[in-house]
């Protein structure tokens, strides 16, 4: 995992419209490289999947979920794109939209990446959270690094069900902390 101990722990915080799951990682890579890995369709293939279409705020692109069963293609609306610090998208699914936001910031020679899943409730967080950790670590493995850097792609079995209890505990503690 390409993180430090201060940023690896997931958080469940009160958002504008409900709970927000926040996962943060720090990388010793410049913000422009991180942004390119986040948005360039040739590079997203390595950690999420390729995408097609005209990517601009208010537009919908087609994204292949390369690491999901059946490699499905799904519509994803670009809600905001403020290069190189913010990308907000909505994954448009039959069972409901998933609103996601990625914030980038630099400090002390590192780039901080915060993935925020704007949830409607905390149901299923024990399944959702480990998946986002997996995708963030796939993202880390896709970032450019030294030629001798050994960053193998993670295995989903290392996240689910292993990390489910962490997220279930966050969900169970959410109502008390935010009542």
Buried (B, 14 or more C-beta within 10 A) or exposed (E): EBBEEEBBEBEBEEBEEBBBBBBBBBBEBBBEBBBBBBBEBEBBBBBBBBBEBEBEEEEBBEBBBBBEEEEEBBBBBBBEBEEBEBBBBBBBEEEEBBBBBBBBBBEEEBBBBBBBBBBEEBEEBBEBBBBBBBBBBBBBBBBEBEEEEEBEEBEBEEBBEEBBEBBBEBBEEBEEEEE
